[in-house]
Amino acid sequence: MSIFLILLTVALSYLIGSIPTAFIFGKVFRGIDIREHGSKNIGATNAVRVLGKALGFTVLFLDILKGVLPVVFVAGLLSPDVNGRILSAVAAVCGHNWTCFLNFKGGKGVATSLGVLIGLSIVIPPLRIAVLLTVLGWLAVFLCTAYVSVASIVAGLLLPVLVVVFMAPFQVTFLAILFGIFVIFRHRPNIQRLMTGQEPQVPIPFHPASRK
């Protein structure tokens, strides 16, 4: 694998990850800058709150796709070994978190991280169960607390443990730890709001604690 192909893989993966989906949807469909509304974040959660469920869940799907495409297709064509795919995964998530299109200020990387993990699961079988259990863990915490941020932080902590348990390659373990660090680092404002009781919950039907 040549240095040129590695650099090209990283660059293309970063650019795909950098596409600010929620920002584009806000401008095109609502005529607003989503960075000035809600939590001011360009992630899918804020998109659901600000743009509505239909547009918000479309943003979520596309943010996940921003992770799948680089790992499966870009790395698959240019750098198909494990190391090439790992570099592609990191670049895609970094693109979402620090997008070059918005002065290097992006989202929290949860959806795009899920996307790259789905992409990696296609070629790394031991990762499949770890990813599935992490998603189920996220869902369980979210349904119990109605906090997307808490569910995401727990998932970020859970993934490295599960990757080790199911004996994925060491490169994947490194990636899982890195993603966990990314998630916690990007959720620092949420952690502060949780500590002061100001973090908004997502309304869940029949959930007594959820509030707008």
N, CA, C and O of each residue as an XYZ file, in Angstrom:
848
protein
N       0.861     -1.197      0.000
C       0.000      0.000      0.000
C       0.894      1.243      0.000
O       1.663      1.458      0.937
N       0.792      2.058     -1.054
C       1.675      3.204     -1.194
C       1.242      4.361     -0.306
O       0.080      4.471      0.084
N       2.204      5.218      0.000
C       1.916      6.412      0.794
C       0.884      7.286      0.093
O       0.013      7.867      0.741
N       0.984      7.379     -1.231
C       0.035      8.208     -1.984
C      -1.390      7.708     -1.799
O      -2.301      8.502     -1.563
N      -1.589      6.390     -1.906
C      -2.938      5.835     -1.758
C      -3.456      6.013     -0.335
O      -4.647      6.248     -0.132
N      -2.569      5.901      0.646
C      -2.974      6.121      2.037
C      -3.435      7.560      2.226
O      -4.492      7.811      2.804
N      -2.634      8.503      1.734
C      -2.983      9.921      1.876
C      -4.267     10.248      1.124
O      -5.089     11.028      1.605
N      -4.442      9.656     -0.053
C      -5.661      9.886     -0.829
C      -6.874      9.318     -0.100
O      -7.939      9.936     -0.081
N      -6.713      8.146      0.498
C      -7.797      7.540      1.280
C      -8.200      8.437      2.435
O      -9.385      8.688      2.657
N      -7.210      8.916      3.167
C      -7.479      9.783      4.321
C      -8.146     11.079      3.873
O      -9.117     11.522      4.485
N      -7.630     11.683      2.814
C      -8.169     12.962      2.346
C      -9.617     12.827      1.882
O     -10.467     13.634      2.258
N      -9.898     11.815      1.071
C     -11.262     11.628      0.572
C     -12.223     11.271      1.701
O     -13.360     11.741      1.725
N     -11.764     10.442      2.633
C     -12.613     10.059      3.768
C     -12.926     11.267      4.636
O     -14.054     11.439      5.099
N     -11.917     12.102      4.852
C     -12.132     13.318      5.644
C     -13.137     14.238      4.956
O     -14.021     14.786      5.615
N     -13.015     14.412      3.654
C     -13.916     15.308      2.925
C     -15.353     14.795      2.952
O     -16.290     15.581      3.094
N     -15.530     13.487      2.815
C     -16.883     12.922      2.897
C     -17.451     13.134      4.295
O     -18.602     13.544      4.448
N     -16.641     12.855      5.315
C     -17.092     13.064      6.688
C     -17.384     14.513      6.994
O     -18.199     14.818      7.865
N     -16.718     15.416      6.277
C     -16.862     16.849      6.545
C     -18.160     17.452      6.014
O     -18.518     18.566      6.397
N     -18.864     16.745      5.148
C     -20.100     17.301      4.578
C     -21.071     17.631      5.713
O     -21.529     16.715      6.397
N     -21.401     18.904      5.935
C     -22.237     19.307      7.083
C     -23.726     19.124      6.784
O     -24.432     20.080      6.463
N     -24.180     17.892      6.895
C     -25.532     17.532      6.465
C     -26.611     18.396      7.106
O     -27.460     18.951      6.409
N     -26.579     18.511      8.428
C     -27.621     19.273      9.128
C     -27.589     20.743      8.736
O     -28.638     21.371      8.590
N     -26.406     21.288      8.567
C     -26.279     22.687      8.154
C     -26.896     22.893      6.775
O     -27.635     23.853      6.555
N     -26.591     21.988      5.848
C     -27.139     22.088      4.495
C     -28.660     21.968      4.514
O     -29.354     22.740      3.853
N     -29.176     21.001      5.271
C     -30.628     20.808      5.342
C     -31.313     22.026      5.952
O     -32.385     22.432      5.503
N     -30.693     22.607      6.973
C     -31.267     23.800      7.591
C     -31.367     24.948      6.606
O     -32.382     25.642      6.552
N     -30.313     25.148      5.827
C     -30.298     26.232      4.844
C     -31.286     25.972      3.708
O     -32.041     26.862      3.318
N     -31.274     24.741      3.179
C     -32.077     24.429      1.996
C     -33.567     24.335      2.316
O     -34.395     24.884      1.588
N     -33.912     23.643      3.403
C     -35.321     23.347      3.674
C     -35.989     24.300      4.661
O     -37.214     24.413      4.675
N     -35.198     24.986      5.485
C     -35.799     25.885      6.473
C     -35.288     27.317      6.359
O     -35.831     28.223      6.992
N     -34.259     27.521      5.565
C     -33.706     28.861      5.426
C     -33.070     29.397      6.687
O     -33.070     30.606      6.919
N     -32.517     28.495      7.521
C     -31.912     28.905      8.785
C     -30.504     28.333      8.899
O     -30.137     27.393      8.194
N     -29.735     28.917      9.795
C     -28.433     28.376     10.176
C     -28.647     27.586     11.459
O     -28.874     28.172     12.518
N     -28.578     26.264     11.374
C     -28.882     25.422     12.528
C     -27.941     25.691     13.696
O     -28.250     25.346     14.836
N     -26.800     26.301     13.419
C     -25.846     26.627     14.486
C     -26.348     27.758     15.376
O     -25.753     28.050     16.414
N     -27.440     28.390     14.971
C     -28.023     29.475     15.764
C     -29.305     29.045     16.479
O     -30.009     29.875     17.053
N     -29.602     27.745     16.442
C     -30.859     27.256     17.013
C     -30.606     26.014     17.868
O     -29.632     25.288     17.672
N     -31.512     25.794     18.820
C     -31.409     24.617     19.672
C     -30.108     24.599     20.440
O     -29.731     25.584     21.075
N     -29.423     23.467     20.377
C     -28.132     23.337     21.060
C     -26.994     23.949     20.250
O     -25.845     23.958     20.692
N     -27.318     24.464     19.055
C     -26.348     25.091     18.149
C     -25.347     24.089     17.570
O     -24.300     24.477     17.051
N     -25.674     22.813     17.661
C     -24.810     21.758     17.141
C     -25.323     21.309     15.772
O     -26.521     21.387     15.499
N     -24.423     20.844     14.918
C     -24.850     20.415     13.586
C     -25.053     18.906     13.514
O     -24.991     18.320     12.433
N     -25.295     18.277     14.658
C     -25.547     16.848     14.684
C     -27.011     16.508     14.465
O     -27.864     17.390     14.369
N     -27.287     15.201     14.388
C     -28.633     14.729     14.080
C     -29.631     15.031     15.192
O     -30.794     15.317     14.908
N     -29.202     14.974     16.453
C     -30.126     15.230     17.557
C     -30.681     16.642     17.485
O     -31.887     16.849     17.621
N     -29.810     17.605     17.273
C     -30.278     18.984     17.148
C     -31.090     19.172     15.873
O     -32.013     19.985     15.838
N     -30.752     18.426     14.829
C     -31.520     18.509     13.587
C     -32.956     18.043     13.800
O     -33.890     18.639     13.265
N     -33.133     16.981     14.578
C     -34.492     16.505     14.880
C     -35.265     17.567     15.639
O     -36.433     17.819     15.344
N     -34.613     18.193     16.622
C     -35.284     19.210     17.432
C     -35.646     20.445     16.600
O     -36.748     20.981     16.721
N     -34.725     20.881     15.771
C     -34.891     22.157     15.070
C     -35.611     22.001     13.733
O     -36.469     22.816     13.392
N     -35.270     20.965     12.980
C     -35.800     20.811     11.628
C     -37.023     19.912     11.554
O     -37.713     19.883     10.535
N     -37.296     19.175     12.631
C     -38.415     18.244     12.616
C     -37.945     16.819     12.404
O     -36.809     16.580     11.994
N     -38.831     15.872     12.688
C     -38.445     14.462     12.666
C     -38.067     13.980     11.273
O     -37.078     13.264     11.117
N     -38.835     14.359     10.264
C     -38.564     13.849      8.916
C     -37.179     14.272      8.434
O     -36.385     13.437      7.999
N     -36.895     15.560      8.512
C     -35.578     16.043      8.088
C     -34.489     15.578      9.039
O     -33.388     15.232      8.610
N     -34.800     15.571     10.342
C     -33.806     15.185     11.336
C     -33.343     13.748     11.177
O     -32.149     13.462     11.265
N     -34.290     12.840     10.942
C     -33.905     11.438     10.775
C     -33.231     11.199      9.425
O     -32.435     10.271      9.283
N     -33.548     12.028      8.443
C     -32.814     11.956      7.178
C     -31.362     12.374      7.389
O     -30.444     11.760      6.846
N     -31.164     13.431      8.186
C     -29.808     13.852      8.547
C     -29.080     12.721      9.264
O     -27.914     12.450      8.977
N     -29.765     12.060     10.199
C     -29.161     10.942     10.927
C     -28.699      9.859      9.959
O     -27.572      9.373     10.054
N     -29.568      9.485      9.031
C     -29.222      8.442      8.056
C     -28.001      8.849      7.229
O     -27.092      8.047      7.017
N     -27.989     10.089      6.770
C     -26.877     10.557      5.936
C     -25.585     10.680      6.731
O     -24.505     10.423      6.199
N     -25.684     11.073      8.006
C     -24.485     11.140      8.846
C     -23.904      9.746      9.078
O     -22.685      9.580      9.123
N     -24.771      8.749      9.224
C     -24.293      7.363      9.323
C     -23.632      6.948      8.008
O     -22.576      6.316      7.998
N     -24.276      7.316      6.905
C     -23.746      6.974      5.583
C     -22.374      7.604      5.350
O     -21.537      7.031      4.653
N     -22.145      8.785      5.932
C     -20.831      9.437      5.808
C     -19.729      8.588      6.423
O     -18.560      8.740      6.069
N     -20.085      7.702      7.332
C     -19.105      6.792      7.899
C     -18.976      5.498      7.123
O     -17.882      4.950      6.991
N     -20.106      5.007      6.605
C     -20.088      3.741      5.866
C     -19.323      3.875      4.552
O     -18.465      3.049      4.240
N     -19.632      4.909      3.791
C     -19.068      5.042      2.441
C     -17.539      5.095      2.410
O     -16.935      4.391      1.600
N     -16.885      5.904      3.260
C     -15.418      5.929      3.206
C     -14.782      4.579      3.512
O     -13.851      4.157      2.826
N     -15.285      3.906      4.539
C     -14.674      2.641      4.960
C     -14.909      1.536      3.933
O     -14.003      0.758      3.634
N     -16.121      1.470      3.398
C     -16.463      0.383      2.476
C     -15.944      0.643      1.068
O     -15.376     -0.253      0.443
N     -16.132      1.853      0.564
C     -15.830      2.118     -0.840
C     -14.490      2.826     -1.054
O     -13.679      2.381     -1.866
N     -14.254      3.922     -0.331
C     -12.991      4.643     -0.532
C     -11.810      3.767     -0.124
O     -10.907      3.520     -0.924
N     -11.822      3.300      1.125
C     -10.734      2.426      1.573
C     -10.767      1.092      0.833
O      -9.720      0.519      0.533
N     -11.974      0.599      0.537
C     -12.091     -0.671     -0.176
C     -11.417     -0.646     -1.534
O     -10.868     -1.655     -1.977
N     -11.455      0.497     -2.195
C     -10.834      0.624     -3.511
C      -9.358      1.001     -3.438
O      -8.552      0.519     -4.234
N      -9.002      1.862     -2.484
C      -7.648      2.420     -2.455
C      -6.732      1.758     -1.434
O      -5.549      1.549     -1.702
N      -7.275      1.428     -0.264
C      -6.453      0.878      0.826
C      -7.247     -0.204      1.547
O      -7.698      0.011      2.673
N      -7.427     -1.370      0.915
C      -8.387     -2.352      1.425
C      -7.961     -3.163      2.641
O      -8.766     -3.940      3.155
N      -6.731     -3.017      3.121
C      -6.357     -3.786      4.306
C      -6.923     -3.126      5.563
O      -7.501     -2.040      5.500
N      -6.750     -3.792      6.699
C      -7.334     -3.307      7.955
C      -6.812     -1.926      8.310
O      -7.584     -1.055      8.711
N      -5.516     -1.718      8.168
C      -4.939     -0.423      8.535
C      -5.503      0.708      7.682
O      -5.782      1.793      8.192
N      -5.670      0.459      6.395
C      -6.236      1.470      5.517
C      -7.660      1.818      5.893
O      -8.047      2.986      5.862
N      -8.440      0.816      6.246
C      -9.833      1.055      6.636
C      -9.911      1.792      7.974
O     -10.786      2.635      8.172
N      -9.000      1.474      8.885
C      -8.982      2.167     10.178
C      -8.657      3.643      9.975
O      -9.304      4.510     10.564
N      -7.664      3.929      9.151
C      -7.317      5.327      8.870
C      -8.488      6.055      8.209
O      -8.758      7.217      8.514
N      -9.170      5.370      7.312
C     -10.349      5.950      6.670
C     -11.428      6.256      7.698
O     -12.069      7.305      7.639
N     -11.627      5.341      8.640
C     -12.641      5.531      9.686
C     -12.333      6.750     10.545
O     -13.207      7.577     10.803
N     -11.087      6.853     10.982
C     -10.691      7.992     11.818
C     -10.858      9.297     11.052
O     -11.348     10.283     11.601
N     -10.452      9.306      9.786
C     -10.547     10.523      8.977
C     -11.994     10.956      8.790
O     -12.295     12.149      8.846
N     -12.894      9.999      8.567
C     -14.307     10.336      8.362
C     -14.912     10.957      9.611
O     -15.631     11.953      9.525
N     -14.626     10.378     10.767
C     -15.171     10.916     12.018
C     -14.556     12.274     12.329
O     -15.251     13.185     12.778
N     -13.259     12.412     12.091
C     -12.624     13.723     12.293
C     -13.242     14.766     11.368
O     -13.402     15.925     11.750
N     -13.588     14.354     10.152
C     -14.239     15.274      9.236
C     -15.570     15.767      9.770
O     -15.886     16.953      9.668
N     -16.352     14.857     10.342
C     -17.641     15.268     10.909
C     -17.437     16.167     12.127
O     -18.126     17.176     12.284
N     -16.502     15.802     12.973
C     -16.279     16.567     14.210
C     -15.627     17.924     13.961
O     -15.930     18.903     14.643
N     -14.742     17.971     12.990
C     -13.999     19.201     12.693
C     -14.052     19.444     11.180
O     -13.053     19.276     10.481
N     -15.215     19.836     10.691
C     -15.415     19.974      9.254
C     -14.709     21.199      8.683
O     -14.793     22.297      9.232
N     -14.024     20.987      7.589
C     -13.306     22.084      6.937
C     -14.265     23.082      6.295
O     -13.864     24.194      5.953
N     -15.519     22.695      6.130
C     -16.494     23.575      5.486
C     -17.124     24.583      6.446
O     -17.777     25.531      6.008
N     -16.934     24.387      7.746
C     -17.520     25.295      8.741
C     -16.471     25.713      9.768
O     -16.710     25.670     10.975
N     -15.314     26.114      9.271
C     -14.235     26.590     10.148
C     -13.826     25.556     11.192
O     -13.480     25.902     12.321
N     -13.871     24.292     10.803
C     -13.427     23.179     11.646
C     -14.250     23.043     12.928
O     -13.743     22.599     13.958
N     -15.517     23.427     12.852
C     -16.439     23.241     13.973
C     -17.584     22.365     13.496
O     -18.373     22.772     12.643
N     -17.675     21.154     14.050
C     -18.668     20.202     13.565
C     -19.514     19.599     14.654
O     -19.789     20.232     15.673
N     -19.926     18.358     14.426
C     -20.810     17.674     15.361
C     -20.047     16.883     16.404
O     -18.868     17.125     16.660
N     -20.746     15.935     16.998
C     -20.148     15.133     18.071
C     -19.662     13.768     17.589
O     -18.966     13.063     18.320
N     -20.022     13.397     16.375
C     -19.431     12.215     15.759
C     -20.078     10.887     16.078
O     -19.565      9.847     15.665
N     -21.192     10.883     16.801
C     -21.793      9.611     17.209
C     -22.344      8.855     16.004
O     -22.036      7.678     15.818
N     -23.156      9.521     15.183
C     -23.762      8.845     14.032
C     -22.708      8.402     13.023
O     -22.784      7.292     12.496
N     -21.734      9.252     12.753
C     -20.694      8.897     11.792
C     -19.800      7.787     12.340
O     -19.327      6.940     11.582
N     -19.569      7.786     13.647
C     -18.827      6.681     14.268
C     -19.578      5.370     14.083
O     -18.979      4.340     13.774
N     -20.899      5.414     14.276
C     -21.699      4.210     14.042
C     -21.556      3.761     12.591
O     -21.447      2.567     12.311
N     -21.558      4.717     11.679
C     -21.416      4.373     10.269
C     -20.108      3.671      9.952
O     -20.104      2.668      9.239
N     -19.004      4.177     10.466
C     -17.720      3.532     10.166
C     -17.642      2.161     10.834
O     -17.023      1.244     10.296
N     -18.264      2.019     11.994
C     -18.269      0.713     12.661
C     -19.100     -0.295     11.872
O     -18.734     -1.467     11.776
N     -20.215      0.161     11.311
C     -21.004     -0.717     10.444
C     -20.173     -1.129      9.234
O     -20.165     -2.296      8.844
N     -19.478     -0.165      8.646
C     -18.632     -0.470      7.500
C     -17.522     -1.451      7.839
O     -17.252     -2.380      7.079
N     -16.880     -1.243      8.979
C     -15.815     -2.153      9.400
C     -16.352     -3.538      9.724
O     -15.668     -4.539      9.511
N     -17.578     -3.596     10.239
C     -18.175     -4.886     10.600
C     -18.345     -5.790      9.388
O     -18.351     -7.015      9.517
N     -18.482     -5.195      8.229
C     -18.650     -5.986      7.008
C     -17.414     -6.835      6.734
O     -17.526     -7.958      6.242
N     -16.239     -6.303      7.049
C     -14.992     -7.010      6.737
C     -14.298     -7.563      7.982
O     -13.332     -8.318      7.865
N     -14.779     -7.197      9.170
C     -14.174     -7.686     10.421
C     -15.277     -8.330     11.262
O     -15.886     -7.652     12.089
N     -15.547     -9.625     11.070
C     -16.668    -10.295     11.739
C     -16.711    -10.160     13.261
O     -17.802     -9.993     13.805
N     -15.566    -10.222     13.991
C     -15.661    -10.104     15.452
C     -16.256     -8.781     15.927
O     -16.712     -8.674     17.066
N     -16.250     -7.782     15.060
C     -16.761     -6.469     15.446
C     -18.283     -6.411     15.414
O     -18.881     -5.531     16.033
N     -18.913     -7.336     14.704
C     -20.358     -7.252     14.483
C     -21.149     -7.328     15.782
O     -22.026     -6.500     16.026
N     -20.845     -8.311     16.608
C     -21.597     -8.466     17.857
C     -21.305     -7.298     18.793
O     -22.204     -6.817     19.484
N     -20.054     -6.838     18.820
C     -19.696     -5.703     19.677
C     -20.483     -4.463     19.282
O     -20.979     -3.740     20.147
N     -20.602     -4.211     17.981
C     -21.358     -3.047     17.511
C     -22.835     -3.205     17.831
O     -23.477     -2.258     18.286
N     -23.378     -4.392     17.598
C     -24.798     -4.635     17.885
C     -25.103     -4.418     19.360
O     -26.090     -3.763     19.696
N     -24.271     -4.956     20.243
C     -24.501     -4.796     21.680
C     -24.323     -3.342     22.113
O     -25.016     -2.874     23.016
N     -23.402     -2.630     21.475
C     -23.224     -1.210     21.791
C     -24.465     -0.416     21.409
O     -24.912      0.444     22.168
N     -25.023     -0.700     20.238
C     -26.252     -0.021     19.805
C     -27.402     -0.343     20.750
O     -28.174      0.544     21.113
N     -27.521     -1.601     21.150
C     -28.579     -1.985     22.089
C     -28.370     -1.310     23.442
O     -29.333     -0.913     24.097
N     -27.107     -1.181     23.860
C     -26.817     -0.474     25.104
C     -27.204      0.985     25.019
O     -27.780      1.540     25.954
N     -26.882      1.612     23.882
C     -27.292      3.011     23.662
C     -28.800      3.145     23.765
O     -29.313      4.045     24.429
N     -29.506      2.237     23.100
C     -30.968      2.306     23.082
C     -31.548      2.117     24.477
O     -32.487      2.815     24.859
N     -30.997      1.178     25.238
C     -31.504      0.920     26.585
C     -31.317      2.132     27.488
O     -32.231      2.511     28.219
N     -30.136      2.739     27.439
C     -29.873      3.917     28.276
C     -30.762      5.078     27.851
O     -31.296      5.796     28.697
N     -30.922      5.264     26.545
C     -31.774      6.353     26.058
C     -33.220      6.173     26.508
O     -33.852      7.128     26.960
N     -33.743      4.966     26.388
C     -35.135      4.725     26.777
C     -35.337      4.877     28.279
O     -36.425      5.240     28.727
N     -34.297      4.602     29.057
C     -34.403      4.726     30.517
C     -34.243      6.164     30.990
O     -34.841      6.556     31.992
N     -33.441      6.955     30.280
C     -33.117      8.301     30.760
C     -33.707      9.423     29.915
O     -33.902     10.534     30.408
N     -33.994      9.140     28.642
C     -34.451     10.150     27.671
C     -33.357     11.164     27.340
O     -33.640     12.229     26.792
N     -32.108     10.833     27.674
C     -30.972     11.695     27.344
C     -30.155     11.053     26.224
O     -29.587      9.976     26.410
N     -30.093     11.702     25.071
C     -29.244     11.215     23.989
C     -27.776     11.292     24.394
O     -26.993     10.395     24.081
N     -27.409     12.354     25.083
C     -26.010     12.549     25.470
C     -25.526     11.452     26.412
O     -24.423     10.930     26.244
N     -26.340     11.102     27.394
C     -25.951     10.050     28.342
C     -25.809      8.715     27.616
O     -24.857      7.972     27.851
N     -26.757      8.418     26.735
C     -26.699      7.169     25.980
C     -25.445      7.116     25.113
O     -24.815      6.064     24.996
N     -25.083      8.235     24.511
C     -23.904      8.277     23.641
C     -22.617      8.110     24.436
O     -21.699      7.416     23.997
N     -22.547      8.739     25.597
C     -21.356      8.611     26.442
C     -21.197      7.178     26.928
O     -20.093      6.634     26.911
N     -22.294      6.564     27.362
C     -22.242      5.172     27.817
C     -21.803      4.259     26.670
O     -20.989      3.357     26.868
N     -22.340      4.493     25.478
C     -21.952      3.684     24.323
C     -20.468      3.852     24.011
O     -19.789      2.886     23.663
N     -19.968      5.082     24.136
C     -18.554      5.334     23.896
C     -17.650      4.607     24.876
O     -16.539      4.209     24.525
N     -18.123      4.433     26.107
C     -17.360      3.693     27.114
C     -17.515      2.184     26.948
O     -16.599      1.417     27.245
N     -18.684      1.771     26.473
C     -18.983      0.342     26.351
C     -18.271     -0.304     25.169
O     -17.817     -1.444     25.263
N     -18.174      0.412     24.070
C     -17.621     -0.175     22.844
C     -16.218     -0.755     23.020
O     -15.999     -1.897     22.617
N     -15.250     -0.029     23.604
C     -13.913     -0.617     23.741
C     -13.909     -1.910     24.552
O     -13.164     -2.841     24.247
N     -14.739     -1.960     25.578
C     -14.813     -3.171     26.406
C     -15.308     -4.350     25.573
O     -14.742     -5.441     25.634
N     -16.361     -4.127     24.801
C     -16.928     -5.203     23.990
C     -15.982     -5.630     22.881
O     -15.917     -6.810     22.538
N     -15.254     -4.682     22.321
C     -14.285     -5.019     21.272
C     -13.208     -5.944     21.826
O     -12.791     -6.887     21.154
N     -12.762     -5.677     23.042
C     -11.765     -6.541     23.680
C     -12.360     -7.913     23.976
O     -11.719     -8.936     23.735
N     -13.587     -7.933     24.499
C     -14.246     -9.196     24.849
C     -14.382    -10.103     23.629
O     -14.157    -11.310     23.719
N     -14.747     -9.522     22.498
C     -14.964    -10.327     21.293
C     -13.721    -10.427     20.413
O     -13.796    -10.872     19.268
N     -12.579    -10.009     20.955
C     -11.266    -10.260     20.373
C     -11.135     -9.761     18.936
O     -10.673    -10.488     18.056
N     -11.539     -8.537     18.713
C     -11.306     -7.911     17.410
C      -9.816     -7.581     17.281
O      -9.117     -7.544     18.294
N      -9.316     -7.344     16.081
C      -7.899     -6.991     15.904
C      -7.506     -5.775     16.744
O      -8.339     -4.918     17.043
N      -6.227     -5.712     17.119
C      -5.784     -4.650     18.026
C      -6.006     -3.267     17.423
O      -6.228     -2.300     18.151
N      -5.947     -3.171     16.089
C      -6.199     -1.868     15.459
C      -7.625     -1.391     15.740
O      -7.868     -0.197     15.917
N      -8.554     -2.333     15.778
C      -9.952     -1.992     16.052
C     -10.116     -1.593     17.513
O     -10.900     -0.699     17.833
N      -9.376     -2.255     18.400
C      -9.409     -1.867     19.810
C      -8.921     -0.434     19.980
O      -9.522      0.352     20.712
N      -7.835     -0.101     19.303
C      -7.331      1.276     19.330
C      -8.390      2.245     18.816
O      -8.613      3.302     19.406
N      -9.040      1.878     17.712
C     -10.077      2.736     17.134
C     -11.232      2.931     18.111
O     -11.732      4.045     18.268
N     -11.657      1.855     18.765
C     -12.775      1.944     19.711
C     -12.432      2.859     20.885
O     -13.268      3.649     21.324
N     -11.208      2.754     21.390
C     -10.777      3.634     22.482
C     -10.741      5.080     22.008
O     -11.177      5.985     22.719
N     -10.218      5.295     20.801
C     -10.146      6.651     20.247
C     -11.539      7.243     20.076
O     -11.761      8.409     20.404
N     -12.475      6.454     19.569
C     -13.842      6.940     19.395
C     -14.483      7.268     20.740
O     -15.217      8.249     20.863
N     -14.200      6.436     21.751
C     -14.720      6.728     23.086
C     -14.210      8.061     23.609
O     -14.959      8.833     24.208
N     -12.925      8.325     23.378
C     -12.341      9.611     23.787
C     -12.993     10.754     23.018
O     -13.334     11.784     23.600
N     -13.165     10.572     21.711
C     -13.819     11.592     20.887
C     -15.209     11.926     21.427
O     -15.563     13.093     21.594
N     -15.990     10.876     21.696
C     -17.381     11.075     22.134
C     -17.432     11.845     23.443
O     -18.204     12.794     23.576
N     -16.621     11.445     24.404
C     -16.626     12.132     25.699
C     -16.126     13.568     25.544
O     -16.700     14.490     26.122
N     -15.064     13.757     24.770
C     -14.512     15.101     24.566
C     -15.534     16.018     23.913
O     -15.681     17.171     24.319
N     -16.237     15.521     22.914
C     -17.205     16.348     22.199
C     -18.480     16.587     23.009
O     -19.255     17.490     22.694
N     -18.698     15.785     24.042
C     -19.893     15.953     24.877
C     -19.615     16.743     26.157
O     -20.427     16.720     27.082
N     -18.494     17.431     26.220
C     -18.188     18.206     27.428
C     -19.279     19.216     27.781
O     -19.643     19.313     28.952
N     -19.819     19.975     26.816
C     -20.911     20.898     27.182
C     -22.136     20.172     27.719
O     -22.810     20.664     28.624
N     -22.423     18.992     27.156
C     -23.563     18.213     27.640
C     -23.344     17.749     29.070
O     -24.267     17.760     29.884
N     -22.117     17.339     29.370
C     -21.803     16.891     30.729
C     -21.987     18.036     31.718
O     -22.503     17.840     32.818
N     -21.563     19.225     31.322
C     -21.748     20.395     32.187
C     -23.228     20.690     32.406
O     -23.642     21.014     33.519
N     -24.029     20.578     31.336
C     -25.469     20.820     31.478
C     -26.133     19.739     32.312
O     -27.070     20.020     33.059
N     -25.660     18.510     32.196
C     -26.199     17.432     33.031
C     -25.938     17.706     34.504
O     -26.795     17.454     35.351
N     -24.764     18.216     34.802
C     -24.397     18.490     36.193
C     -25.213     19.631     36.789
O     -25.405     19.698     38.003
N     -25.692     20.529     35.925
C     -26.486     21.666     36.416
C     -27.978     21.470     36.191
O     -28.780     22.356     36.484
N     -28.347     20.294     35.666
C     -29.761     20.011     35.438
C     -30.363     20.750     34.264
O     -31.582     20.909     34.202
N     -29.543     21.209     33.328
C     -30.035     21.993     32.195
C     -30.005     21.233     30.873
O     -30.358     21.795     29.836
N     -29.599     19.989     30.891
C     -29.541     19.210     29.658
C     -30.955     18.801     29.232
O     -31.673     18.178     30.014
N     -31.367     19.143     27.996
C     -32.724     18.787     27.560
C     -32.853     17.297     27.278
O     -31.944     16.667     26.737
N     -33.997     16.751     27.655
C     -34.306     15.369     27.330
C     -35.125     15.323     26.045
O     -35.732     16.314     25.640
N     -35.128     14.171     25.424
C     -35.950     13.965     24.234
C     -37.283     13.382     24.672
O     -37.307     12.352     25.347
N     -38.393     14.014     24.305
C     -39.697     13.483     24.717
C     -39.912     12.063     24.190
O     -39.828     11.818     22.986
N     -40.187     11.143     25.097
C     -40.469      9.757     24.734
C     -41.874      9.426     25.225
O     -42.173      9.641     26.400
N     -42.739      8.911     24.362
C     -44.087      8.557     24.809
C     -44.057      7.617     26.010
O     -43.309      6.640     26.035
N     -44.867      7.928     26.982
C     -45.031      7.114     28.198
C     -43.805      7.129     29.108
O     -43.722      6.347     30.055
N     -42.841      8.030     28.817
C     -41.673      8.147     29.696
C     -41.945      9.273     30.683
O     -42.013     10.434     30.281
N     -42.104      8.954     31.982
C     -42.512      9.980     32.952
C     -41.503     11.095     33.146
O     -41.878     12.204     33.525
N     -40.218     10.820     32.892
C     -39.198     11.830     33.188
C     -38.885     12.719     31.997
O     -38.309     13.795     32.160
N     -39.259     12.278     30.798
C     -38.867     13.049     29.619
C     -39.629     14.346     29.545
O     -40.807     14.427     29.894
N     -38.919     15.369     29.075
C     -39.517     16.679     28.935
C     -38.882     17.373     27.747
O     -37.791     16.992     27.323
N     -39.518     18.349     27.220
C     -38.961     19.080     26.096
C     -37.903     20.047     26.588
O     -37.305     20.767     25.789
